[in-house]
Amino acid sequence: MAPFDWLRTDQVGSLLRPARLKDAIGGYQRGEVDEAALAAVGDDAIREAVAAQERVGMPVVTDGEMRRFNFQDSMARAIFGFDAWLDRWKLKPADRGAKTPGHAPLITRHRASERISLRRNLPLEEWRFTSALTARPVKVTLIGPDRISQVFDAAASSDVYPTVDAFVDDVVAVERRIVSELAAAGCPYVQIDAPSYTAYVDEGSLADMRARGIDPERALARSIAADNAVIAGIEGVTFGIHVCRGNERSMWHREGPYDAIAERLFAGLAHRRLLLEYDTERAGTFAPLRFVPKDKIVVLGLVTTKSPELEGVDSLLGRIDEASRYVPVERLALSPQCGFASDVTGNLLDEDAQWRKLERVVEVARRVWG
């Protein structure tokens, strides 16, 4: 059995930030809290998050992304040359235009001011700190090339990057360095966050691509190749990839079943674990799972992080049974559909509801897989 094929529960990454951390971040944004003080509060939040994950029985833990303002910080704060992207997350959520639950706006694109290069390996810093707190394996998350290419303003950046391909090549080079350094340090599990793949099944996103002169078929092929290039030849690490339809402050960004891209995506990606959103009808049926190769694990994101309502055991057992018609149960696992806090504000539920949901994931996994 390959490393982590035994893992029947997963935690997608982010956890709700405690109130004191949110207060410290607000003070930092106002210039009232310095970086060292903010880091100290964040470190305490990570300690508590790890201990809580251990208490609910998660066999692999994360740092809850407590040091990040947003899930994209794994690259936004890690690179030179793309500062306009980072500047967006220096603003308070209210300044960015807080929205009510529902459909989120389309992506804002940003100019590259110079060729991107690595500023700091933030995922490595996170892993080193967190792995010292626990005997359990620690997973880290990294935003994938496709999402980065979709926030890239190609027209405004043409003096630096004549083509999107050239930009993506540099993204891959930077991410390969991040992942290679993680592997060398002993990190056992890296999850690539790839929410932008659902753009290729969402009619509004497809129309936007075509209006900007982008061929979706070519872009999809480039993105799969880029994701594979990031991890190619890197040994000793289990790689997962997470696909969802948006998850900011309980909002969703895209809709559409996996059918149109399933064969190319599931068979084309080299990642061992496919963490797939499946908590609402927006994801469609389990039928596209028939395209998953026999050497991959499908992590079913059946537990929603967007609301506090707790999923029933029988309902989850029924859905796992339904999915097993397409992928044998021994190659399935269970998780929430996404993180609980893709940005500092977090989704519209409290920490008690968050931990109840993770307890439910563990409970159901034990019922199914022992």
C-alpha positions as CSV (number, residue, x, y, z in Angstrom):
1,M,0.0,0.0,0.0
2,A,1.4,3.4,-1.0
3,P,1.9,6.1,1.7
4,F,-1.4,7.6,2.9
5,D,-3.6,5.2,0.9
6,W,-4.7,4.1,4.4
7,L,-5.9,7.6,5.2
8,R,-9.7,7.5,5.1
9,T,-10.3,11.0,6.5
10,D,-8.9,14.2,5.2
11,Q,-9.0,17.9,6.3
12,V,-8.8,20.1,3.3
13,G,-6.6,22.7,5.0
14,S,-8.0,25.9,6.6
15,L,-9.7,26.2,9.9
16,L,-11.7,29.0,11.4
17,R,-9.4,31.7,12.9
18,P,-10.0,32.3,16.6
19,A,-11.3,35.8,17.5
20,R,-8.0,36.9,19.0
21,L,-6.2,36.1,15.8
22,K,-8.7,38.0,13.8
23,D,-8.3,40.9,16.2
24,A,-4.5,40.7,15.8
25,I,-4.8,40.7,12.0
26,G,-7.0,43.7,12.1
27,G,-4.5,45.5,14.3
28,Y,-1.7,44.5,11.9
29,Q,-3.7,45.9,8.9
30,R,-4.2,49.2,10.9
31,G,-0.5,49.4,11.8
32,E,-1.2,48.8,15.5
33,V,0.3,45.3,15.8
34,D,3.8,44.4,14.4
35,E,4.7,41.3,12.5
36,A,6.3,39.6,15.4
37,A,3.3,40.1,17.7
38,L,1.0,38.8,14.9
39,A,3.2,35.8,14.4
40,A,3.1,35.0,18.1
41,V,-0.7,35.0,18.1
42,G,-0.8,32.9,15.0
43,D,1.6,30.4,16.6
44,D,-0.7,30.0,19.6
45,A,-3.6,29.5,17.2
46,I,-1.7,26.7,15.4
47,R,-0.9,24.9,18.7
48,E,-4.6,24.9,19.6
49,A,-5.7,23.8,16.1
50,V,-3.3,20.9,16.1
51,A,-4.4,19.8,19.6
52,A,-8.1,20.1,18.6
53,Q,-7.6,18.0,15.5
54,E,-5.9,15.3,17.6
55,R,-8.8,15.4,20.0
56,V,-11.4,14.7,17.3
57,G,-9.2,11.9,15.9
58,M,-7.8,13.3,12.7
59,P,-4.8,11.1,11.8
60,V,-3.2,13.7,9.6
61,V,-3.3,17.3,10.7
62,T,-2.8,20.8,9.2
63,D,-1.9,24.1,10.7
64,G,-5.3,25.4,9.8
65,E,-3.6,28.0,7.5
66,M,-3.5,30.3,10.6
67,R,-0.5,32.3,9.2
68,R,-2.3,33.1,6.0
69,F,-4.8,35.9,5.3
70,N,-6.2,33.8,2.4
71,F,-5.6,30.3,1.0
72,Q,-3.7,31.9,-2.0
73,D,-1.0,33.3,0.4
74,S,1.0,30.1,-0.2
75,M,2.1,31.9,-3.4
76,A,0.9,35.5,-3.0
77,R,3.2,36.1,0.0
78,A,5.9,33.8,-1.4
79,I,6.9,35.5,-4.7
80,F,8.4,38.7,-6.0
81,G,6.9,40.3,-9.1
82,F,3.2,39.9,-8.5
83,D,2.7,42.4,-5.7
84,A,-0.7,43.6,-6.9
85,W,-2.1,40.1,-6.1
86,L,-0.7,40.3,-2.6
87,D,-2.0,43.8,-2.0
88,R,-5.5,42.6,-2.4
89,W,-5.2,40.5,0.7
90,K,-3.7,43.3,2.8
91,L,-7.1,44.9,2.8
92,K,-9.8,44.0,5.4
93,P,-12.6,41.9,3.9
94,A,-15.0,44.8,4.2
95,D,-12.7,46.9,2.1
96,R,-12.8,44.3,-0.6
97,G,-16.5,44.4,-0.7
98,A,-18.0,41.8,1.6
99,K,-20.9,39.9,0.0
100,T,-23.9,38.0,1.4
101,P,-23.9,34.2,1.0
102,G,-24.5,32.9,-2.5
103,H,-22.7,33.3,-5.8
104,A,-19.3,35.1,-5.5
105,P,-18.0,37.6,-8.1
106,L,-15.6,36.6,-10.8
107,I,-11.8,36.7,-10.3
108,T,-9.9,40.0,-10.2
109,R,-6.8,39.9,-12.4
110,H,-3.5,41.4,-11.6
111,R,-0.3,42.6,-13.5
112,A,3.1,41.1,-13.1
113,S,5.6,43.9,-12.5
114,E,8.6,41.6,-13.1
115,R,9.4,38.0,-13.7
116,I,8.2,36.1,-10.6
117,S,10.8,34.6,-8.2
118,L,10.7,33.0,-4.8
119,R,10.6,35.4,-1.9
120,R,10.1,32.8,0.9
121,N,8.9,29.2,1.2
122,L,5.9,29.9,3.3
123,P,4.5,26.2,3.2
124,L,7.9,25.0,4.4
125,E,7.9,27.5,7.3
126,E,4.4,26.3,8.2
127,W,5.3,22.7,8.0
128,R,8.5,23.0,10.1
129,F,6.6,24.8,12.9
130,T,3.6,22.5,12.9
131,S,5.4,19.2,12.6
132,A,7.3,20.1,15.8
133,L,4.0,20.2,17.7
134,T,2.7,16.7,17.0
135,A,3.7,13.1,16.3
136,R,1.1,12.8,13.6
137,P,1.9,13.5,10.0
138,V,1.4,17.1,8.9
139,K,0.0,18.1,5.5
140,V,0.6,21.4,3.8
141,T,-1.3,23.1,1.0
142,L,-0.1,25.1,-2.0
143,I,-2.2,27.0,-4.6
144,G,-1.9,25.4,-8.0
145,P,-0.7,26.9,-11.3
146,D,-4.2,27.1,-12.9
147,R,-5.6,29.4,-10.2
148,I,-2.5,31.6,-10.4
149,S,-2.8,31.8,-14.2
150,Q,-6.5,32.8,-13.8
151,V,-5.6,35.8,-11.6
152,F,-2.9,36.9,-14.0
153,D,-3.6,39.8,-16.3
154,A,-1.9,38.8,-19.5
155,A,-2.6,42.0,-21.4
156,A,-1.3,44.3,-18.7
157,S,1.8,42.1,-18.2
158,S,2.9,41.7,-21.8
159,D,6.0,43.8,-21.3
160,V,7.2,41.2,-18.7
161,Y,5.6,38.0,-20.1
162,P,4.8,38.0,-23.8
163,T,2.6,34.9,-23.4
164,V,0.6,33.1,-20.6
165,D,2.7,30.0,-21.3
166,A,5.9,31.9,-20.3
167,F,4.2,33.0,-17.0
168,V,3.0,29.5,-16.2
169,D,6.5,28.2,-16.9
170,D,7.8,30.5,-14.2
171,V,5.0,29.6,-11.8
172,V,5.9,25.9,-12.2
173,A,9.6,26.6,-11.6
174,V,8.8,28.5,-8.4
175,E,6.4,25.8,-7.2
176,R,8.8,23.0,-8.0
177,R,11.4,24.7,-5.7
178,I,8.8,25.0,-2.9
179,V,7.8,21.4,-3.2
180,S,11.3,20.1,-3.6
181,E,12.4,21.9,-0.4
182,L,9.4,20.5,1.4
183,A,10.4,17.0,0.3
184,A,14.0,17.5,1.3
185,A,12.8,18.6,4.8
186,G,10.7,15.5,5.2
187,C,7.1,16.8,4.5
188,P,5.1,13.6,3.7
189,Y,1.9,15.1,2.2
190,V,1.4,18.1,-0.1
191,Q,-2.1,19.1,-1.3
192,I,-2.4,21.3,-4.3
193,D,-5.4,23.6,-4.2
194,A,-6.9,23.8,-7.7
195,P,-10.4,25.4,-7.5
196,S,-10.0,26.9,-11.0
197,Y,-10.5,23.5,-12.7
198,T,-14.3,24.0,-12.2
199,A,-14.0,27.0,-14.5
200,Y,-14.0,24.5,-17.4
201,V,-17.5,23.2,-16.5
202,D,-19.1,26.6,-15.5
203,E,-20.9,28.3,-18.3
204,G,-20.2,31.8,-17.1
205,S,-16.5,31.2,-16.6
206,L,-16.2,29.6,-20.1
207,A,-18.0,32.5,-21.7
208,D,-15.5,34.9,-19.9
209,M,-12.5,32.9,-21.2
210,R,-13.8,33.0,-24.8
211,A,-14.5,36.7,-24.6
212,R,-10.9,37.3,-23.6
213,G,-9.7,35.1,-26.5
214,I,-8.8,32.1,-24.4
215,D,-9.3,28.6,-25.8
216,P,-10.6,26.6,-22.8
217,E,-9.5,23.3,-24.2
218,R,-5.9,24.5,-24.6
219,A,-6.0,26.2,-21.2
220,L,-7.2,23.0,-19.5
221,A,-4.5,21.0,-21.2
222,R,-1.8,23.5,-20.2
223,S,-3.0,23.5,-16.6
224,I,-3.0,19.7,-16.2
225,A,0.5,19.6,-17.7
226,A,1.6,22.4,-15.3
227,D,0.2,20.6,-12.2
228,N,2.0,17.5,-13.2
229,A,5.3,19.4,-13.9
230,V,5.2,20.8,-10.4
231,I,5.5,17.3,-8.8
232,A,7.3,15.3,-11.5
233,G,10.1,13.2,-10.1
234,I,9.7,14.4,-6.5
235,E,10.0,11.3,-4.3
236,G,8.9,10.5,-0.8
237,V,5.8,12.8,-0.8
238,T,2.1,11.9,-1.3
239,F,0.5,14.5,-3.5
240,G,-3.2,15.3,-3.4
241,I,-5.2,17.8,-5.4
242,H,-8.3,19.6,-4.3
243,V,-11.0,20.7,-6.7
244,C,-14.0,22.8,-5.5
245,R,-16.4,25.4,-6.8
246,G,-15.4,28.3,-4.5
247,N,-15.5,28.8,-0.8
248,E,-15.2,32.3,0.5
249,R,-17.4,33.4,3.4
250,S,-19.9,30.6,2.6
251,M,-20.2,31.8,-1.0
252,W,-19.7,29.6,-4.1
253,H,-18.0,30.7,-7.3
254,R,-18.9,28.2,-9.9
255,E,-21.3,25.4,-10.7
256,G,-21.4,22.4,-13.0
257,P,-20.8,18.7,-12.9
258,Y,-17.4,17.1,-13.5
259,D,-18.6,15.2,-16.6
260,A,-17.1,17.5,-19.3
261,I,-13.6,17.3,-17.9
262,A,-13.6,14.1,-15.8
263,E,-11.7,11.8,-18.2
264,R,-9.0,14.4,-19.0
265,L,-8.7,15.6,-15.4
266,F,-8.9,12.4,-13.3
267,A,-6.9,10.3,-15.7
268,G,-4.5,13.1,-16.7
269,L,-3.4,14.3,-13.2
270,A,-0.5,12.6,-11.7
271,H,-1.6,13.2,-8.1
272,R,-2.4,10.2,-6.0
273,R,-5.3,11.6,-4.0
274,L,-8.2,13.5,-5.7
275,L,-10.1,15.6,-3.1
276,L,-13.4,16.4,-4.8
277,E,-16.2,18.7,-3.8
278,Y,-19.5,16.8,-3.6
279,D,-21.6,18.5,-1.0
280,T,-24.3,20.0,-3.2
281,E,-26.1,19.4,-6.5
282,R,-23.8,21.9,-8.1
283,A,-21.2,19.1,-8.3
284,G,-23.5,16.7,-10.2
285,T,-23.5,12.9,-9.8
286,F,-20.8,10.4,-8.9
287,A,-20.9,9.0,-12.5
288,P,-17.8,10.8,-13.7
289,L,-15.7,8.9,-11.0
290,R,-15.7,6.0,-13.5
291,F,-12.8,7.8,-15.2
292,V,-10.6,7.7,-12.0
293,P,-7.6,5.3,-12.6
294,K,-7.2,2.3,-10.4
295,D,-4.1,3.7,-8.7
296,K,-5.8,6.8,-7.3
297,I,-7.7,7.5,-4.1
298,V,-10.9,9.6,-4.3
299,V,-11.6,11.7,-1.2
300,L,-15.3,12.5,-1.2
301,G,-16.0,16.0,0.0
302,L,-19.5,15.3,1.3
303,V,-19.5,17.4,4.5
304,T,-20.2,21.0,3.8
305,T,-18.1,23.8,5.4
306,K,-20.6,26.5,4.3
307,S,-23.2,26.0,6.9
308,P,-23.4,24.7,10.5
309,E,-26.0,22.0,9.9
310,L,-24.5,18.6,10.7
311,E,-24.8,15.9,8.1
312,G,-26.5,12.7,9.3
313,V,-24.5,9.5,9.6
314,D,-27.0,7.5,7.5
315,S,-27.0,10.1,4.8
316,L,-23.2,10.1,4.5
317,L,-23.1,6.3,4.5
318,G,-25.6,6.2,1.7
319,R,-23.7,8.6,-0.4
320,I,-20.4,6.7,0.1
321,D,-22.3,3.5,-1.0
322,E,-23.5,5.3,-4.1
323,A,-20.0,6.5,-5.0
324,S,-18.7,3.0,-4.5
325,R,-20.7,1.9,-7.6
326,Y,-18.0,3.8,-9.6
327,V,-14.9,3.5,-7.4
328,P,-14.4,0.6,-5.0
329,V,-14.9,1.5,-1.4
330,E,-11.3,0.6,-0.6
331,R,-10.2,3.5,-2.9
332,L,-12.5,6.0,-1.3
333,A,-12.1,8.4,1.7
334,L,-14.1,11.1,3.3
335,S,-13.6,14.8,4.0
336,P,-15.3,18.2,4.2
337,Q,-15.9,19.7,0.7
338,C,-13.3,22.5,1.3
339,G,-11.6,24.3,4.1
340,F,-13.6,26.2,6.8
341,A,-11.9,29.5,6.2
342,S,-10.5,30.2,2.8
343,D,-9.8,33.7,4.1
344,V,-9.5,35.3,7.5
345,T,-13.2,36.0,7.9
346,G,-14.1,32.3,7.5
347,N,-17.4,30.6,6.6
348,L,-20.7,31.3,8.3
349,L,-20.5,28.7,11.2
350,D,-18.8,28.7,14.5
351,E,-15.9,26.7,15.8
352,D,-18.1,24.2,17.7
353,A,-19.9,23.4,14.4
354,Q,-16.5,23.0,12.7
355,W,-15.3,20.4,15.2
356,R,-18.6,18.6,15.2
357,K,-18.3,18.2,11.4
358,L,-14.7,16.9,11.7
359,E,-15.8,14.5,14.4
360,R,-18.6,13.3,12.1
361,V,-16.0,12.7,9.3
362,V,-14.0,10.5,11.7
363,E,-17.1,8.7,13.0
364,V,-18.4,7.8,9.5
365,A,-14.9,6.8,8.3
366,R,-14.6,4.4,11.2
367,R,-18.0,2.9,10.4
368,V,-17.0,2.3,6.7
369,W,-13.4,1.4,6.9
370,G,-12.7,0.5,10.6
